[in-house]
Amino acid sequence: MIFDGSKLLLIAGPCSLENESVAFSTAECLVSLQSDFAELNIVYKGSFDKANRTSIHSKRGPGIEEGLRLLGEVRARYGLRLATDIHLPEQAKPVAEVCDVLQIPAFLCRQTDILVAAARTGKAVSVKKGQFLAPEDMRHVVGKLRESNAGEIWQIERGATFGYNNLVVDMRSFSVMKRNKCPAIFDATHSVQLPGTAASGTGGDRAFAPILAKAALASGADGLFFEIHPDPENAICDAANQLAVGDFPCIVSDCLKIWHAAKNL
């Protein structure tokens, strides 16, 4: 088992596995955090393909072959557990040969074939709750994964559609999703997206990510998901939402204080 309730699960890494420099610098940040904070249970996450971009001209990343090579290098160099997202059922098997966790994107959380394929690898499956889905409805997603023998099942809150071009986080969702007897994790950086508000893509405001992360922990979240980057403004995706590697240790330290306080309530 990867999830350990005695530690704070921290899933983090770049939005896209852009290149070796981005992949390795973010991994080095997480290794340093693991050394500094024994109460962290860290999983490195980066995407080989951002398949749901706003524009057909948006950069999507290195692709599955190069992306899995980069992830394998991260494991070999830094010893981190790995996660990445899949967009097609046939991607589950090759990804499972490299990664410990298969992530299902929010827009695909109801797609039975991809859920079943991910679960049948026997690896942990992390599902982002769709922006369109009530937290109560995650029981159906969890049911599909359980019946398909997923190794572990993680549920991720990433905000719900709130009118046009905005998301809102219902802090009740963590208690609701934990009724499914699976960890409920908060995706802090995707929750501050402002979909469609940039010139040809998604905008956002990273300043709110740490605030919402602390609120989620106070509300019972079992873990946090952050996208981090050495130079967020020049990232190929989610430039407005990713956190700077240099700022991340202080943010994690503050979040741990809230996590400790919530556990002692």
PLY file of the C-alpha trace (Angstrom):
ply
format ascii 1.0
element vertex 265
property float x
property float y
property float z
element edge 264
property int vertex1
property int vertex2
end_header
0.00 0.00 0.00
1.17 3.50 -0.83
-1.33 5.54 1.16
-0.48 5.72 4.84
-2.86 7.70 7.00
-0.10 8.40 9.52
1.62 10.64 6.94
0.41 13.44 4.72
0.18 12.23 1.14
1.79 14.79 -1.16
1.45 14.32 -4.92
3.51 16.90 -6.78
5.51 17.58 -9.91
5.29 19.56 -13.14
2.08 19.77 -15.12
3.96 18.45 -18.16
7.17 16.44 -18.29
8.50 19.11 -20.60
12.16 18.09 -20.61
14.89 16.71 -18.36
15.58 20.07 -16.73
11.98 20.53 -15.59
11.55 16.88 -14.62
14.74 16.65 -12.58
14.58 20.05 -10.85
11.08 19.34 -9.55
12.14 15.86 -8.42
15.11 17.37 -6.53
12.70 19.69 -4.71
10.59 16.73 -3.58
13.60 14.71 -2.44
14.67 17.67 -0.32
11.19 17.92 1.19
11.21 14.20 1.98
14.48 14.69 3.83
13.22 17.71 5.75
9.75 16.43 6.66
9.51 12.79 7.78
5.72 13.06 8.00
5.37 13.39 4.20
4.48 10.49 1.91
5.54 11.83 -1.50
4.54 10.72 -4.99
6.07 12.42 -8.03
3.57 13.22 -10.78
4.12 14.54 -14.30
2.15 14.17 -17.54
3.51 12.84 -20.83
0.50 14.19 -22.73
-1.90 17.01 -21.94
-4.66 15.66 -24.14
-7.47 18.02 -23.12
-5.92 21.37 -24.04
-8.17 24.30 -24.94
-6.62 24.93 -28.37
-5.46 22.48 -31.01
-2.27 24.57 -31.15
-1.49 24.13 -27.42
1.67 22.22 -26.53
0.91 18.77 -25.19
4.21 17.46 -23.83
6.82 14.86 -24.80
4.51 11.93 -25.60
4.25 8.52 -23.97
7.60 7.05 -25.01
9.74 10.00 -23.94
7.51 10.72 -20.96
7.88 7.22 -19.55
11.62 7.41 -20.13
11.77 10.63 -18.10
9.67 9.12 -15.33
11.93 6.07 -15.25
14.94 8.37 -14.93
13.27 10.17 -12.02
12.82 6.87 -10.21
16.39 5.74 -10.94
17.98 9.03 -9.85
15.77 10.05 -6.95
13.96 6.94 -5.74
10.53 8.58 -5.82
7.24 6.81 -6.35
5.67 7.82 -9.66
2.26 8.81 -11.01
1.04 9.92 -14.40
-2.30 10.24 -16.15
-3.66 8.08 -18.93
-6.19 9.11 -21.58
-6.86 5.80 -23.33
-7.43 2.27 -21.98
-4.51 0.89 -23.99
-2.12 3.24 -22.19
-2.76 1.56 -18.82
-0.46 -1.44 -19.29
2.70 0.36 -20.48
2.26 3.10 -17.88
1.81 0.52 -15.11
5.20 -0.97 -16.04
6.83 2.32 -14.96
4.46 4.04 -12.52
3.03 3.18 -9.11
-0.14 5.25 -9.58
-2.33 5.66 -12.66
-4.27 8.90 -12.67
-7.61 9.33 -14.43
-8.27 12.91 -15.61
-11.40 14.67 -14.40
-13.11 14.73 -17.79
-12.71 10.93 -18.04
-13.80 9.95 -14.53
-17.04 8.31 -15.73
-15.45 6.42 -18.64
-15.84 2.79 -17.66
-13.30 1.32 -20.09
-10.43 3.49 -18.89
-11.30 2.92 -15.22
-11.41 -0.84 -15.69
-8.15 -0.90 -17.67
-6.36 1.10 -14.99
-7.74 -1.02 -12.17
-6.81 -4.32 -13.82
-3.13 -3.38 -13.71
-3.32 -3.89 -9.95
-1.73 -0.50 -9.35
-3.16 2.38 -7.33
-5.70 4.38 -9.33
-6.16 8.06 -8.56
-9.33 9.59 -10.02
-10.00 13.29 -10.28
-13.64 14.03 -9.57
-15.10 15.68 -12.64
-15.92 19.38 -12.47
-19.47 18.33 -13.36
-19.81 15.62 -10.71
-21.28 15.78 -7.21
-19.06 14.25 -4.52
-21.84 11.77 -3.70
-21.55 10.38 -7.23
-17.95 9.28 -6.73
-19.38 6.12 -5.17
-20.12 4.88 -8.70
-16.54 5.55 -9.82
-15.18 3.78 -6.75
-17.55 0.88 -7.37
-16.21 0.34 -10.90
-12.64 0.37 -9.63
-13.35 -2.00 -6.74
-15.10 -4.51 -8.96
-12.11 -4.37 -11.31
-9.63 -5.06 -8.46
-7.70 -1.78 -8.28
-4.74 -2.02 -5.94
-5.72 1.22 -4.20
-8.33 3.87 -4.95
-7.73 7.58 -4.40
-10.34 10.30 -4.96
-9.24 13.81 -5.88
-11.30 16.98 -5.50
-10.36 19.61 -8.09
-13.21 22.10 -7.88
-16.66 22.17 -9.45
-17.95 24.26 -12.33
-19.38 27.52 -11.00
-21.11 29.31 -13.84
-18.86 30.09 -16.76
-15.04 30.25 -16.52
-14.85 29.60 -12.80
-14.52 26.81 -10.26
-15.49 26.55 -6.61
-14.38 24.04 -3.98
-17.04 22.62 -1.68
-15.14 21.68 1.46
-17.91 19.23 2.39
-16.77 17.00 -0.46
-13.92 15.47 1.55
-16.27 14.13 4.22
-18.70 12.94 1.57
-16.08 11.13 -0.53
-14.47 9.52 2.53
-17.72 7.62 3.04
-16.46 5.46 0.17
-13.65 4.25 2.47
-10.97 5.65 0.16
-8.62 8.60 0.66
-9.93 12.01 -0.40
-7.19 14.30 -1.74
-7.25 17.96 -2.71
-5.83 19.21 -6.01
-4.87 22.74 -5.02
-3.49 24.04 -8.30
-6.20 22.84 -10.69
-8.86 24.16 -8.32
-7.67 27.73 -8.89
-8.00 27.48 -12.67
-10.19 29.96 -14.52
-11.09 27.86 -17.57
-11.06 29.63 -20.91
-10.05 33.02 -19.55
-6.57 33.20 -21.09
-6.03 34.23 -24.70
-6.20 30.66 -26.00
-6.46 28.52 -22.90
-7.00 28.30 -19.17
-6.16 31.10 -16.79
-6.00 31.01 -13.02
-4.58 32.52 -9.85
-1.91 30.50 -8.04
-2.06 32.82 -5.01
-5.20 31.04 -3.83
-3.75 27.50 -4.05
-2.02 27.51 -0.63
-5.07 29.08 1.01
-7.43 26.44 -0.35
-4.94 23.67 0.47
-4.92 24.65 4.14
-8.72 24.90 4.17
-8.95 21.41 2.65
-6.68 19.92 5.30
-8.71 21.60 8.02
-11.79 20.02 6.41
-10.37 16.51 6.54
-8.51 16.00 3.25
-6.10 13.05 3.38
-3.55 14.53 1.01
-2.62 17.33 -1.36
-1.81 17.58 -5.05
0.27 20.47 -6.36
1.80 21.21 -9.74
5.22 22.84 -9.38
7.67 24.25 -11.89
11.08 25.96 -11.83
9.71 28.81 -13.98
5.89 28.70 -13.89
5.30 31.71 -16.12
7.08 29.91 -18.96
5.52 26.49 -18.42
3.90 24.99 -21.51
0.63 24.41 -19.62
-1.12 25.77 -16.52
1.35 28.64 -16.34
-1.05 30.69 -14.19
-1.61 27.93 -11.65
1.64 26.07 -11.07
3.68 26.99 -8.00
7.33 27.98 -8.16
9.75 25.35 -6.90
11.47 28.01 -4.79
8.24 28.84 -2.95
7.09 25.28 -2.42
8.95 24.27 0.77
7.41 27.11 2.78
3.95 26.26 1.45
4.36 22.60 2.41
5.63 23.55 5.87
2.55 25.71 6.49
0.26 22.95 5.23
1.84 20.45 7.60
1.03 22.70 10.54
-2.65 22.66 9.59
-2.54 18.89 8.98
-1.08 18.28 12.45
-3.66 20.57 14.05
-6.56 18.86 12.23
-5.37 15.40 13.29
-5.39 16.48 16.94
-8.93 17.83 16.92
0 1
1 2
2 3
3 4
4 5
5 6
6 7
7 8
8 9
9 10
10 11
11 12
12 13
13 14
14 15
15 16
16 17
17 18
18 19
19 20
20 21
21 22
22 23
23 24
24 25
25 26
26 27
27 28
28 29
29 30
30 31
31 32
32 33
33 34
34 35
35 36
36 37
37 38
38 39
39 40
40 41
41 42
42 43
43 44
44 45
45 46
46 47
47 48
48 49
49 50
50 51
51 52
52 53
53 54
54 55
55 56
56 57
57 58
58 59
59 60
60 61
61 62
62 63
63 64
64 65
65 66
66 67
67 68
68 69
69 70
70 71
71 72
72 73
73 74
74 75
75 76
76 77
77 78
78 79
79 80
80 81
81 82
82 83
83 84
84 85
85 86
86 87
87 88
88 89
89 90
90 91
91 92
92 93
93 94
94 95
95 96
96 97
97 98
98 99
99 100
100 101
101 102
102 103
103 104
104 105
105 106
106 107
107 108
108 109
109 110
110 111
111 112
112 113
113 114
114 115
115 116
116 117
117 118
118 119
119 120
120 121
121 122
122 123
123 124
124 125
125 126
126 127
127 128
128 129
129 130
130 131
131 132
132 133
133 134
134 135
135 136
136 137
137 138
138 139
139 140
140 141
141 142
142 143
143 144
144 145
145 146
146 147
147 148
148 149
149 150
150 151
151 152
152 153
153 154
154 155
155 156
156 157
157 158
158 159
159 160
160 161
161 162
162 163
163 164
164 165
165 166
166 167
167 168
168 169
169 170
170 171
171 172
172 173
173 174
174 175
175 176
176 177
177 178
178 179
179 180
180 181
181 182
182 183
183 184
184 185
185 186
186 187
187 188
188 189
189 190
190 191
191 192
192 193
193 194
194 195
195 196
196 197
197 198
198 199
199 200
200 201
201 202
202 203
203 204
204 205
205 206
206 207
207 208
208 209
209 210
210 211
211 212
212 213
213 214
214 215
215 216
216 217
217 218
218 219
219 220
220 221
221 222
222 223
223 224
224 225
225 226
226 227
227 228
228 229
229 230
230 231
231 232
232 233
233 234
234 235
235 236
236 237
237 238
238 239
239 240
240 241
241 242
242 243
243 244
244 245
245 246
246 247
247 248
248 249
249 250
250 251
251 252
252 253
253 254
254 255
255 256
256 257
257 258
258 259
259 260
260 261
261 262
262 263
263 264
